Amino acid sequence: MTSTRTDRARTIRALEIEHDLIRRYARLIRELYARDDAAALAERISILVLEFGEDFVEGRHHAREERVLHVVFAREEAVIEARLLRLEDEWDAMRTHLEGMRRALDESEIGARVAFAWNAQALGNKLLLHLNRKEVELMPLLEGRLDETLDERLSGLLGLDDPAHVTDYAQAENVLLILASL
């Protein structure tokens, strides 16, 4: 199978769609947990918020994107390596907030709900900053390095031809619609 310019755009477009979903999630959780009644939100809502962060943001997007970036930028100049390391440090901080949300959800006292809300807001803020940094610093470099062979490899790593990929997006969209309706 030979790639065309349209195919090469698939890799970039897939990452952009995921970034859009994550940006919407970040904004929603910031708004949701900034409300005066944030500590009183039903546990099932907090579970949904946490599972989206763990499953889609970290489990699907971050894991796949990390593989793609390492394939593209392997053995690159020190400047790009420093950018990747900074993004990984940011992700480690976001992972800490997800872990804080998980711990708070496992507790039942009101202080735990406040801790969940604080971690959710912090995660939302950091996700937005992280996405902006990636889109400004790395996406143009990624797009500039794509050739036919590399794009085919990246499409495989992202699973763009796997029906489960479309299902992931549909499920993510449904969760965001539920959160937006609250």
VENMO-V874777 format. One record per residue. RES is the residue in three letters. SS is DSSP state (H for helix, E for strand, C for the rest). PHI is phi in degrees with one decimal (999 if undefined). OMEGA is omega in radians with two decimals (999 if undefined). Layout:
RES & SS & PHI & OMEGA
RES & SS & PHI & OMEGA
This chain:
MET & C & 999 & -3.12
THR & C & -100.4 & 3.13
SER & C & -80.1 & 2.99
THR & C & -113.8 & 3.11
ARG & H & -59.1 & 3.11
THR & H & -62.2 & 3.11
ASP & H & -62.3 & -3.13
ARG & H & -60.0 & 3.13
ALA & H & -67.7 & 3.14
ARG & H & -58.3 & -3.12
THR & H & -62.2 & 3.14
ILE & H & -64.2 & -3.10
ARG & H & -62.3 & 3.12
ALA & H & -61.6 & 3.10
LEU & H & -66.6 & 3.12
GLU & H & -64.8 & 3.11
ILE & H & -63.1 & 3.12
GLU & H & -63.8 & 3.11
HIS & H & -61.9 & 3.11
ASP & H & -63.3 & 3.11
LEU & H & -61.1 & -3.12
ILE & H & -69.5 & 3.10
ARG & H & -62.3 & 3.10
ARG & H & -63.0 & 3.09
TYR & H & -59.3 & -3.11
ALA & H & -60.5 & 3.14
ARG & H & -66.2 & 3.14
LEU & H & -63.2 & -3.11
ILE & H & -71.0 & 3.06
ARG & H & -61.5 & -3.14
GLU & H & -67.8 & -3.09
LEU & H & -60.5 & -3.06
TYR & C & -93.1 & 3.01
ALA & C & -93.4 & -3.12
ARG & C & -66.7 & 3.12
ASP & C & -61.6 & -3.12
ASP & C & -96.6 & -3.08
ALA & H & -56.8 & -3.12
ALA & H & -67.2 & -3.10
ALA & H & -94.2 & 3.14
LEU & C & -58.2 & -3.12
ALA & C & -59.3 & -3.13
GLU & H & -58.2 & -3.11
ARG & H & -64.3 & 3.08
ILE & H & -69.0 & 3.13
SER & H & -63.8 & 3.08
ILE & H & -62.6 & 3.13
LEU & H & -61.8 & 3.12
VAL & H & -61.2 & -3.12
LEU & H & -65.8 & -3.11
GLU & H & -63.5 & 3.08
PHE & H & -63.1 & 3.12
GLY & H & -62.6 & -3.11
GLU & H & -73.8 & -3.02
ASP & H & -80.3 & -3.07
PHE & H & -83.7 & -3.03
VAL & H & -66.2 & -3.09
GLU & H & -84.4 & -3.01
GLY & H & -69.1 & -3.11
ARG & H & -97.0 & -3.02
HIS & H & -65.4 & -3.03
HIS & H & -60.0 & -3.11
ALA & H & -61.8 & -3.14
ARG & H & -69.7 & -3.11
GLU & H & -64.4 & 3.11
GLU & H & -59.9 & 3.11
ARG & H & -62.5 & -3.12
VAL & H & -62.5 & -3.11
LEU & H & -62.4 & -3.14
HIS & H & -70.4 & 3.08
VAL & H & -67.3 & -3.06
VAL & H & -70.3 & -3.00
PHE & C & -103.9 & 3.11
ALA & C & -59.3 & 3.11
ARG & C & 57.2 & 3.11
GLU & C & -86.0 & 3.13
GLU & C & -61.6 & -3.03
ALA & H & -59.4 & -3.12
VAL & H & -63.0 & 3.13
ILE & H & -68.5 & 3.10
GLU & H & -58.8 & 3.12
ALA & H & -64.3 & 3.10
ARG & H & -63.9 & 3.12
LEU & H & -62.2 & 3.12
LEU & H & -64.2 & 3.11
ARG & H & -63.9 & 3.10
LEU & H & -63.5 & 3.09
GLU & H & -65.7 & 3.07
ASP & H & -61.6 & 3.09
GLU & H & -61.5 & -3.13
TRP & H & -64.6 & 3.08
ASP & H & -58.6 & 3.10
ALA & H & -65.4 & 3.11
MET & H & -66.8 & 3.09
ARG & H & -60.3 & 3.09
THR & H & -61.0 & 3.10
HIS & H & -68.3 & 3.07
LEU & H & -61.6 & 3.11
GLU & H & -64.2 & 3.08
GLY & H & -63.3 & 3.08
MET & H & -65.1 & 3.13
ARG & H & -62.3 & 3.13
ARG & H & -60.5 & -3.12
ALA & H & -64.2 & -3.14
LEU & H & -67.6 & 3.14
ASP & H & -74.6 & 3.11
GLU & C & -98.0 & -3.06
SER & C & -114.8 & -3.10
GLU & C & -82.4 & -3.07
ILE & H & -60.5 & 3.11
GLY & H & -59.2 & 3.12
ALA & H & -67.4 & 3.12
ARG & H & -68.0 & 3.07
VAL & H & -65.4 & 3.11
ALA & H & -62.8 & 3.10
PHE & H & -60.9 & -3.12
ALA & H & -61.0 & 3.13
TRP & H & -62.4 & 3.14
ASN & H & -65.4 & 3.12
ALA & H & -64.6 & 3.11
GLN & H & -64.0 & 3.13
ALA & H & -62.8 & 3.10
LEU & H & -61.1 & 3.13
GLY & H & -57.8 & 3.12
ASN & H & -61.2 & -3.10
LYS & H & -69.0 & 3.09
LEU & H & -61.5 & -3.13
LEU & H & -62.5 & 3.10
LEU & H & -63.8 & -3.13
HIS & H & -62.7 & 3.13
LEU & H & -62.8 & 3.12
ASN & H & -61.6 & 3.14
ARG & H & -62.3 & 3.13
LYS & H & -61.8 & -3.08
GLU & H & -69.8 & 3.12
VAL & H & -84.6 & -2.99
GLU & H & -94.2 & -3.01
LEU & C & -111.8 & -3.07
MET & H & -59.6 & 3.09
PRO & H & -62.4 & 3.10
LEU & H & -66.7 & 3.12
LEU & H & -61.9 & -3.12
GLU & H & -61.5 & 3.14
GLY & H & -68.6 & -3.10
ARG & H & -98.0 & -3.09
LEU & C & -71.3 & 2.94
ASP & C & -125.5 & -3.05
GLU & H & -58.2 & -3.09
THR & H & -65.5 & -3.13
LEU & H & -65.5 & 3.14
ASP & H & -63.6 & 3.10
GLU & H & -61.1 & 3.12
ARG & H & -64.4 & -3.14
LEU & H & -67.3 & 3.09
SER & H & -59.4 & 3.08
GLY & H & -67.3 & 3.11
LEU & H & -62.4 & 3.13
LEU & H & -80.6 & -3.13
GLY & C & 68.4 & -3.05
LEU & C & -64.1 & 3.12
ASP & C & -95.3 & 3.13
ASP & C & -83.5 & 3.12
PRO & H & -56.0 & 3.12
ALA & H & -63.6 & 3.12
HIS & H & -61.7 & 3.11
VAL & H & -66.2 & 3.11
THR & H & -61.7 & 3.08
ASP & H & -56.7 & -3.14
TYR & H & -64.4 & -3.13
ALA & H & -63.5 & 3.11
GLN & H & -64.7 & 3.11
ALA & H & -62.1 & 3.13
GLU & H & -60.7 & 3.13
ASN & H & -62.6 & 3.11
VAL & H & -61.5 & -3.14
LEU & H & -64.5 & 3.08
LEU & H & -64.7 & 3.10
ILE & H & -62.8 & -3.12
LEU & H & -63.9 & -3.13
ALA & H & -68.7 & -3.11
SER & C & -82.4 & -3.08
LEU & C & -79.2 & 999
